[in-house]
């Protein structure tokens, strides 16, 4: 093993260890880039050890960071974030919850199904996990608990459905992945649509089956409103606004009318109009949404810049070649290597956030997958589904802590952990299904072109 390989491994494992210190991830990534650049130059210049690192190579970091900040694709990020936050303030979700609870009130597990369907709609309009989980928890969790639902089922449903926003387009994770892999965002949006709906469908089927075999865990409310034509009309009116926004954003991308960046602008403007139409828009709301959008965007871009420097130095030390050699040396065929990558990603999700894994691991393994002859859009969607589980897996399951922050004291952290386990299994079932039937991902992009 060469000196560069040793430094690459030290750099990678230093990152893993420093994450647990609680120090900001962006500073960890940037700091490690500076430290290992200095180490590489000292070994190269003073000790004549070939580690492919010198001052000329390290100066490329400035160009790479400029490319990040000058990327028009990434302009979509703050606008999609703004759209999601503004929709959360618009009052649309409250109307949907009221009407869907009445519509599915006569079905055992109907409230959980209502939460699941609203979560799917929110996923196609927000893409922000924290906002979706908190909103669904505030709207749906008290109702389910007051109706006698088992806390594990109620908490698990809110957590799992809230994570769909990271997969169902428009997803900020897919925007980042497309940028890292230099593939069209529209291709990933098209490819991820059916897998996201598949997971949502699996969640609904599980809730129905669980409620059927455990009637006491999801009782039917006694004083439920009758289902009539007026109720159907109210549901259609309530669902019209979010569906119209989804069509405006995703439809303009899918049919080639607008780029993802332009569609993000349409979505942000449309969400603002919906908030105004529902009389939820004022100066305070606008300031709060803009402030939160700025904070979230700054957080993501800070990690982006740190990861850009980190990845470049890691490549300079030969880390990409080391990862490629290690994967190709595994005594498996091409399919086995992809499974190994996904398993490794799933395990990393227990400890790392999706942003770090996307920016660091994905660019390292994607060239190997391409060399094995696999479709890069299919693999990227698989990778995204795998990362979605990271929001539910302890100890760093962010959706769990988002929920605990707003849940009643009667809902303990152990209840939430038990509640999400079946949904993690369902996500893995969905992952296997997508792995076996690649057409779930590749069919829609093929039809679009």
C-alpha positions as CSV (number, residue, x, y, z in Angstrom):
1,X,0.0,0.0,0.0
2,X,1.4,3.4,-1.0
3,X,1.8,6.4,1.2
4,X,-1.1,8.1,-0.7
5,X,-3.3,5.2,0.1
6,X,-2.5,5.3,3.8
7,X,-3.2,9.1,3.9
8,X,-6.5,8.5,2.0
9,X,-7.6,6.0,4.6
10,X,-6.5,8.2,7.4
11,X,-8.4,11.2,5.9
12,X,-11.6,9.2,5.5
13,X,-11.6,7.6,9.0
14,X,-10.6,11.0,10.5
15,X,-13.8,12.4,9.0
16,X,-15.9,9.6,10.5
17,X,-14.4,10.1,13.9
18,X,-14.6,13.9,14.0
19,X,-18.3,13.8,13.1
20,X,-19.0,12.5,16.6
21,X,-17.4,15.5,18.2
22,X,-20.3,17.7,17.3
23,X,-18.1,20.1,15.4
24,X,-19.8,21.6,12.3
25,X,-19.5,19.3,9.4
26,X,-18.5,22.0,6.9
27,X,-15.5,23.0,9.1
28,X,-14.6,19.3,9.6
29,X,-14.5,18.7,5.9
30,X,-12.6,22.0,5.1
31,X,-10.2,21.6,8.0
32,X,-9.3,18.0,7.0
33,X,-8.7,19.2,3.4
34,X,-6.2,21.9,4.7
35,X,-4.5,19.5,7.1
36,X,-4.0,16.7,4.7
37,X,-3.0,19.1,1.9
38,X,-0.2,20.3,4.2
39,X,0.8,16.7,5.1
40,X,0.9,15.7,1.4
41,X,3.0,18.6,0.4
42,X,5.5,18.1,3.3
43,X,5.8,14.4,2.4
44,X,6.1,15.2,-1.3
45,X,8.6,18.1,-1.0
46,X,10.6,17.4,2.1
47,X,10.7,13.6,2.2
48,X,10.4,12.9,-1.6
49,X,7.4,10.5,-1.1
50,X,5.1,10.5,-4.1
51,X,1.6,11.3,-2.9
52,X,0.4,13.3,-6.0
53,X,0.0,16.5,-4.0
54,X,1.7,19.8,-4.6
55,X,0.9,23.5,-4.4
56,X,-0.3,23.6,-8.0
57,X,-2.8,20.8,-7.5
58,X,-4.1,22.3,-4.2
59,X,-4.8,25.6,-6.0
60,X,-7.5,23.8,-8.0
61,X,-9.7,24.0,-4.9
62,X,-10.4,27.7,-5.6
63,X,-11.6,26.8,-9.2
64,X,-13.7,24.0,-7.9
65,X,-15.4,26.2,-5.3
66,X,-16.1,28.9,-7.9
67,X,-17.7,26.2,-10.1
68,X,-20.0,25.3,-7.2
69,X,-21.1,28.8,-6.5
70,X,-21.5,29.6,-10.2
71,X,-23.7,26.5,-10.9
72,X,-27.1,27.4,-12.2
73,X,-28.5,24.0,-11.3
74,X,-27.9,24.7,-7.6
75,X,-29.9,28.0,-7.9
76,X,-32.9,25.7,-7.7
77,X,-32.0,24.7,-4.1
78,X,-33.0,27.9,-2.2
79,X,-36.2,28.3,-4.3
80,X,-37.3,24.7,-3.6
81,X,-36.6,25.3,0.1
82,X,-38.6,28.5,0.0
83,X,-41.4,26.7,-1.7
84,X,-41.6,24.0,0.9
85,X,-41.4,26.4,3.9
86,X,-44.0,28.7,2.4
87,X,-46.4,25.8,1.8
88,X,-46.0,24.7,5.4
89,X,-47.2,28.2,6.4
90,X,-50.0,28.3,3.8
91,X,-52.6,26.3,5.8
92,X,-53.2,23.9,2.9
93,X,-52.0,20.9,5.0
94,X,-54.6,21.7,7.7
95,X,-57.4,21.7,5.2
96,X,-56.2,18.5,3.7
97,X,-56.0,16.8,7.1
98,X,-59.5,17.9,8.1
99,X,-61.1,16.6,4.9
100,X,-59.1,13.4,4.5
101,X,-59.8,12.4,8.2
102,X,-63.5,12.7,7.4
103,X,-63.2,10.9,4.1
104,X,-61.3,7.9,5.6
105,X,-62.9,8.0,9.0
106,X,-64.9,4.8,8.4
107,X,-61.8,2.8,7.5
108,X,-59.8,1.1,10.2
109,X,-56.5,2.9,10.3
110,X,-58.1,5.7,8.3
111,X,-56.4,8.5,10.2
112,X,-53.0,7.0,9.6
113,X,-53.9,6.6,5.9
114,X,-54.9,10.3,5.8
115,X,-51.5,11.2,7.2
116,X,-49.7,9.0,4.7
117,X,-51.6,10.5,1.7
118,X,-51.0,14.1,2.9
119,X,-47.3,13.1,3.4
120,X,-47.1,12.0,-0.2
121,X,-48.6,15.3,-1.4
122,X,-46.3,17.3,0.8
123,X,-43.3,15.3,-0.4
124,X,-44.1,16.3,-4.0
125,X,-44.3,20.0,-2.9
126,X,-41.8,20.5,-0.1
127,X,-38.9,18.1,-0.1
128,X,-37.8,19.3,3.4
129,X,-37.8,16.4,5.9
130,X,-37.8,18.5,9.0
131,X,-40.7,20.6,7.9
132,X,-42.8,17.7,6.7
133,X,-42.3,15.6,9.9
134,X,-43.0,18.4,12.2
135,X,-46.1,19.5,10.2
136,X,-47.5,16.0,10.0
137,X,-46.8,15.5,13.7
138,X,-48.6,18.6,14.7
139,X,-51.6,17.9,12.5
140,X,-51.9,14.1,12.7
141,X,-50.3,12.8,15.8
142,X,-52.6,14.3,18.4
143,X,-55.7,13.2,16.5
144,X,-54.5,9.6,16.2
145,X,-53.5,9.4,19.9
146,X,-56.9,11.0,21.0
147,X,-58.7,8.4,18.8
148,X,-56.9,5.5,20.6
149,X,-54.2,4.7,18.1
150,X,-51.2,2.7,19.3
151,X,-48.4,5.3,19.8
152,X,-45.9,3.1,17.9
153,X,-48.1,3.1,14.8
154,X,-48.9,6.8,14.9
155,X,-45.3,7.8,15.5
156,X,-43.9,5.4,12.9
157,X,-46.3,6.6,10.3
158,X,-45.5,10.3,10.8
159,X,-41.7,9.6,10.7
160,X,-41.7,7.3,7.7
161,X,-44.1,9.3,5.5
162,X,-42.3,12.5,6.4
163,X,-39.1,11.1,4.8
164,X,-40.7,10.7,1.4
165,X,-39.9,14.3,0.6
166,X,-36.2,13.5,0.2
167,X,-37.0,11.1,-2.7
168,X,-40.2,12.2,-4.4
169,X,-39.4,15.1,-6.8
170,X,-38.7,17.9,-6.5
171,X,-36.1,16.7,-4.1
172,X,-33.1,18.8,-3.0
173,X,-31.2,15.6,-2.5
174,X,-31.7,14.7,-6.2
175,X,-30.6,18.1,-7.2
176,X,-27.3,17.7,-5.3
177,X,-26.8,14.2,-6.7
178,X,-27.4,15.4,-10.2
179,X,-24.8,18.1,-9.8
180,X,-22.2,15.8,-8.2
181,X,-22.6,13.2,-11.0
182,X,-23.1,15.7,-13.9
183,X,-26.4,14.1,-15.0
184,X,-29.6,16.0,-15.9
185,X,-31.8,16.7,-12.8
186,X,-34.9,16.0,-14.9
187,X,-33.7,12.4,-15.5
188,X,-33.4,11.8,-11.7
189,X,-36.8,13.4,-11.1
190,X,-38.4,11.2,-13.6
191,X,-36.6,8.1,-12.4
192,X,-37.4,8.7,-8.7
193,X,-41.1,9.4,-9.2
194,X,-42.4,5.8,-9.3
195,X,-40.0,4.5,-6.6
196,X,-41.3,7.3,-4.3
197,X,-44.9,6.4,-5.0
198,X,-44.0,2.7,-4.5
199,X,-42.8,3.4,-1.0
200,X,-45.8,5.5,-0.2
201,X,-48.0,2.6,-1.5
202,X,-46.2,0.1,0.7
203,X,-46.7,2.3,3.7
204,X,-50.5,2.6,3.1
205,X,-50.8,-1.2,2.6
206,X,-48.9,-1.9,5.8
207,X,-51.2,0.5,7.7
208,X,-54.3,-1.3,6.3
209,X,-52.9,-4.7,7.1
210,X,-51.7,-3.8,10.6
211,X,-55.1,-2.2,11.4
212,X,-56.9,-5.2,10.1
213,X,-55.0,-7.7,12.2
214,X,-54.8,-5.4,15.3
215,X,-58.1,-3.6,15.5
216,X,-57.4,-2.2,18.9
217,X,-54.3,-0.4,17.6
218,X,-56.2,1.7,15.0
219,X,-59.9,2.0,16.1
220,X,-62.6,3.6,14.0
221,X,-63.8,6.9,15.5
222,X,-67.3,6.6,17.0
223,X,-68.5,10.1,16.0
224,X,-67.4,10.2,12.4
225,X,-68.9,12.4,9.8
226,X,-71.0,10.7,7.0
227,X,-69.3,10.4,3.6
228,X,-71.4,12.2,1.0
229,X,-71.1,14.2,-2.2
230,X,-70.4,17.4,-0.2
231,X,-67.4,15.8,1.5
232,X,-66.0,14.6,-1.8
233,X,-66.4,18.1,-3.2
234,X,-64.5,19.6,-0.2
235,X,-61.7,17.0,-0.6
236,X,-61.4,17.9,-4.3
237,X,-61.2,21.6,-3.6
238,X,-58.6,21.1,-0.8
239,X,-56.4,18.9,-3.0
240,X,-56.7,21.1,-6.0
241,X,-54.1,23.7,-4.8
242,X,-51.2,21.3,-4.0
243,X,-51.9,19.1,-7.1
244,X,-51.9,22.2,-9.3
245,X,-48.6,23.3,-7.8
246,X,-47.1,19.8,-8.4
247,X,-48.3,19.9,-12.0
248,X,-46.9,23.4,-12.5
249,X,-43.4,22.4,-11.1
250,X,-43.0,18.8,-12.2
251,X,-45.1,19.0,-15.3
252,X,-43.0,21.9,-16.7
253,X,-39.8,19.9,-16.1
254,X,-41.1,16.6,-17.4
255,X,-42.5,18.1,-20.6
256,X,-39.4,20.2,-21.3
257,X,-41.2,23.5,-20.8
258,X,-38.8,24.7,-18.1
259,X,-35.5,23.7,-16.6
260,X,-35.5,22.6,-12.9
261,X,-34.1,26.0,-11.9
262,X,-36.9,27.8,-13.7
263,X,-39.5,25.4,-12.4
264,X,-38.2,26.0,-8.8
265,X,-38.9,29.7,-9.4
266,X,-42.5,28.9,-10.5
267,X,-43.0,26.7,-7.4
268,X,-41.7,29.4,-5.0
269,X,-44.0,32.0,-6.6
270,X,-47.0,29.6,-6.6
271,X,-46.5,28.7,-2.9
272,X,-46.5,32.4,-2.1
273,X,-49.7,32.9,-4.0
274,X,-51.4,30.0,-2.2
275,X,-50.4,31.4,1.2
276,X,-51.8,34.7,0.2
277,X,-55.0,33.1,-1.1
278,X,-55.5,31.4,2.2
279,X,-54.8,34.7,4.1
280,X,-51.7,33.2,5.7
281,X,-49.2,35.6,4.1
282,X,-48.0,38.7,6.0
283,X,-44.7,40.5,6.5
284,X,-43.8,38.3,9.6
285,X,-44.4,35.1,7.7
286,X,-42.4,36.2,4.7
287,X,-39.5,37.3,7.0
288,X,-39.6,34.0,8.8
289,X,-39.6,31.9,5.6
290,X,-36.8,34.0,4.1
291,X,-34.7,33.7,7.2
292,X,-35.2,29.9,7.4
293,X,-34.5,29.6,3.7
294,X,-31.2,31.5,4.1
295,X,-30.1,29.4,7.0
296,X,-30.9,26.1,5.3
297,X,-29.3,27.2,2.1
298,X,-26.2,28.5,3.9
299,X,-25.9,25.2,5.8
300,X,-26.0,23.1,2.6
301,X,-23.7,25.3,0.7
302,X,-21.2,25.4,3.5
303,X,-21.0,21.6,3.5
304,X,-20.9,21.8,-0.3
305,X,-17.8,24.0,-0.2
306,X,-16.1,21.9,2.5
307,X,-16.9,18.6,0.7
308,X,-15.6,20.0,-2.6
309,X,-12.2,20.8,-1.0
310,X,-12.2,17.4,0.9
311,X,-13.1,15.4,-2.3
312,X,-10.4,17.1,-4.3
313,X,-7.7,16.5,-1.7
314,X,-8.8,12.9,-1.3
315,X,-8.6,12.4,-5.0
316,X,-5.1,14.0,-5.1
317,X,-4.0,11.5,-2.5
318,X,-5.3,8.7,-4.7
319,X,-8.4,7.9,-2.7
320,X,-10.7,7.5,-5.7
321,X,-8.3,4.9,-7.2
322,X,-8.1,3.1,-3.8
323,X,-11.9,2.9,-3.5
324,X,-12.2,1.7,-7.1
325,X,-9.5,-1.0,-6.6
326,X,-11.0,-2.2,-3.3
327,X,-14.5,-2.5,-4.8
328,X,-13.3,-4.3,-7.9
329,X,-11.2,-6.6,-5.9
330,X,-14.3,-7.9,-4.0
331,X,-14.8,-11.6,-4.9
332,X,-18.3,-10.9,-6.3
333,X,-19.7,-10.3,-9.7
334,X,-21.0,-6.9,-10.8
335,X,-24.3,-7.3,-9.0
336,X,-22.6,-8.3,-5.8
337,X,-20.4,-5.2,-5.9
338,X,-23.4,-2.9,-6.3
339,X,-25.1,-4.8,-3.4
340,X,-22.0,-4.2,-1.3
341,X,-22.0,-0.5,-2.1
342,X,-25.7,-0.2,-1.1
343,X,-25.1,-2.2,2.2
344,X,-22.1,0.1,3.0
345,X,-24.3,3.1,2.3
346,X,-27.1,1.8,4.5
347,X,-24.7,1.2,7.4
348,X,-23.1,4.7,7.0
349,X,-26.7,6.1,7.2
350,X,-26.7,5.0,10.9
351,X,-24.0,7.6,11.7
352,X,-23.8,10.2,8.9
353,X,-26.3,12.7,7.4
354,X,-27.4,12.2,3.7
355,X,-25.6,15.4,2.7
356,X,-22.2,14.1,3.7
357,X,-22.8,10.7,2.1
358,X,-24.0,12.3,-1.1
359,X,-21.1,14.7,-1.4
360,X,-18.3,12.3,-0.3
361,X,-19.3,8.7,-1.0
362,X,-21.5,8.9,-4.1
363,X,-18.8,10.5,-6.4
364,X,-16.3,7.9,-5.3
365,X,-18.4,4.8,-6.0
366,X,-20.3,6.0,-9.1
367,X,-17.3,5.6,-11.5
368,X,-17.1,2.0,-10.4
369,X,-20.8,1.4,-11.1
370,X,-20.4,3.0,-14.5
371,X,-17.4,0.8,-15.3
372,X,-19.5,-2.2,-14.5
373,X,-22.1,-1.2,-17.1
374,X,-25.0,-0.2,-14.9
375,X,-27.4,2.6,-15.7
376,X,-26.3,5.6,-13.6
377,X,-29.8,7.0,-13.1
378,X,-31.0,3.6,-11.8
379,X,-28.1,3.3,-9.4
380,X,-28.5,6.9,-8.2
381,X,-32.1,6.4,-7.4
382,X,-31.2,3.2,-5.5
383,X,-28.6,5.2,-3.6
384,X,-31.2,7.8,-2.8
385,X,-33.7,5.2,-1.5
386,X,-30.9,3.7,0.6
387,X,-30.1,7.1,2.0
388,X,-33.8,7.7,2.9
389,X,-33.5,5.1,5.6
390,X,-30.8,7.2,7.3
391,X,-33.6,9.5,8.6
392,X,-35.1,6.6,10.5
393,X,-32.1,4.5,11.6
394,X,-30.7,5.2,15.1
395,X,-28.6,6.8,16.5
396,X,-28.7,9.7,14.0
397,X,-32.2,9.3,12.7
398,X,-33.1,12.9,12.2
399,X,-36.8,12.3,11.6
400,X,-37.0,10.5,14.9
401,X,-35.7,13.6,16.7
402,X,-37.8,16.0,14.7
403,X,-40.9,14.1,15.8
404,X,-39.7,13.8,19.5
405,X,-39.3,17.6,19.6
406,X,-43.0,18.2,19.0
407,X,-44.6,15.0,20.2
408,X,-46.5,14.8,23.5
409,X,-44.5,13.6,26.5
410,X,-46.5,10.3,26.5
411,X,-44.7,9.4,23.2
412,X,-41.3,8.2,24.3
413,X,-38.2,7.8,22.2
414,X,-38.4,4.0,22.6
415,X,-41.9,4.0,21.2
416,X,-40.8,6.0,18.2
417,X,-37.9,3.6,17.6
418,X,-40.2,0.6,17.8
419,X,-42.7,2.4,15.5
420,X,-40.2,3.1,12.7
421,X,-38.7,-0.5,12.5
422,X,-41.5,-1.9,10.3
423,X,-41.2,1.1,8.0
424,X,-37.4,0.6,7.7
425,X,-38.1,-3.0,6.6
426,X,-40.6,-1.7,4.1
427,X,-38.1,0.7,2.7
428,X,-35.6,-2.2,2.3
429,X,-38.4,-4.2,0.6
430,X,-38.8,-1.2,-1.8
431,X,-35.1,-1.1,-2.4
432,X,-35.0,-4.8,-3.3
433,X,-38.0,-4.3,-5.6
434,X,-36.3,-1.4,-7.5
435,X,-33.1,-3.4,-7.6
436,X,-34.8,-6.4,-9.2
437,X,-37.1,-4.5,-11.6
438,X,-35.0,-1.7,-13.0
439,X,-37.9,-0.6,-15.2
440,X,-39.5,1.1,-12.2
441,X,-36.8,3.7,-12.5
442,X,-35.8,3.6,-16.2
443,X,-39.2,3.3,-17.9
444,X,-40.5,6.9,-17.3
445,X,-37.2,8.6,-18.4
446,X,-37.2,6.4,-21.5
447,X,-40.8,7.4,-22.4
448,X,-40.0,11.1,-21.8
449,X,-37.3,11.1,-24.4
